[in-house]
Amino acid sequence: MSILMVNDWVDFNTLKGFLEITDGNLASHLATLERNKLAEMKKQFIGRKPNTRYRATAKGRELFKEHLDYLSKLIESQNQ
């Protein structure tokens, strides 16, 4: 999600390279994000090659920001 948060669209191979995981593992995680409406997919062809891109939805962005806020508060509470 963090990669999707800082990019408009990210293609599958770029995500795979950043995360250093298998195709199947990444596809499984992306399917979960899509099923929960946290990310959306767009398929297209670039030349003759298929290209699948992903981006965070408005709901995904909102929930991820809430998650970061929670983590920040948790860290702050441990430092007091």
C-alpha positions in Angstrom: 0.0 0.0 0.0 2.8 2.4 0.8 4.1 2.1 -2.8 0.6 2.8 -4.2 0.3 5.8 -1.9 3.2 7.7 -3.4 2.5 6.9 -7.0 -0.4 7.6 -9.3 -0.2 4.2 -11.0 2.3 1.4 -10.5 2.7 -1.6 -12.8 2.8 -5.2 -11.6 6.5 -5.7 -12.5 7.6 -2.5 -10.8 5.7 -3.6 -7.6 7.3 -7.1 -7.8 10.8 -5.5 -8.1 10.3 -3.2 -5.2 8.9 -5.9 -2.9 11.1 -8.8 -4.1 8.3 -11.3 -4.0 6.9 -13.9 -6.3 4.2 -13.3 -8.9 1.8 -15.5 -7.0 2.4 -13.8 -3.7 2.0 -10.3 -5.2 -1.1 -11.3 -7.1 -2.7 -12.7 -3.9 -2.0 -9.5 -2.0 -3.3 -7.3 -4.8 -6.4 -9.4 -5.2 -7.1 -8.9 -1.5 -6.6 -5.1 -1.8 -9.0 -5.1 -4.8 -11.6 -7.2 -3.2 -11.7 -4.8 -0.2 -11.8 -1.8 -2.6 -8.4 -0.5 -1.4 -6.8 -0.7 -4.8 -7.9 -0.7 -8.3 -6.4 -2.4 -11.4 -6.2 -1.2 -15.0 -5.1 -3.4 -17.9 -3.8 -2.1 -21.1 -1.4 -2.9 -23.9 1.9 -1.1 -24.5 2.8 -2.0 -28.0 1.9 -5.6 -28.1 2.7 -6.3 -24.5 0.0 -6.5 -21.8 0.5 -4.1 -18.9 -1.4 -4.3 -15.6 -1.3 -1.2 -13.3 -2.6 -0.5 -9.9 -3.4 2.5 -7.7 -4.8 3.1 -4.3 -8.5 4.0 -4.2 -9.9 6.9 -2.2 -11.0 4.4 0.4 -7.6 2.8 0.4 -5.8 6.1 0.9 -8.1 7.1 3.7 -7.7 3.8 5.6 -3.9 3.7 5.0 -3.6 7.3 6.5 -5.7 6.1 9.5 -3.3 3.2 9.9 -0.3 5.5 9.8 -1.9 7.9 12.3 -2.6 4.9 14.6 1.0 3.7 14.3 2.3 7.2 15.0 0.2 7.5 18.2 1.3 4.0 19.3 5.0 5.0 18.9 4.4 8.3 20.7 2.7 6.5 23.6 5.7 4.2 24.0 8.1 7.1 24.2 6.4 8.8 27.1 
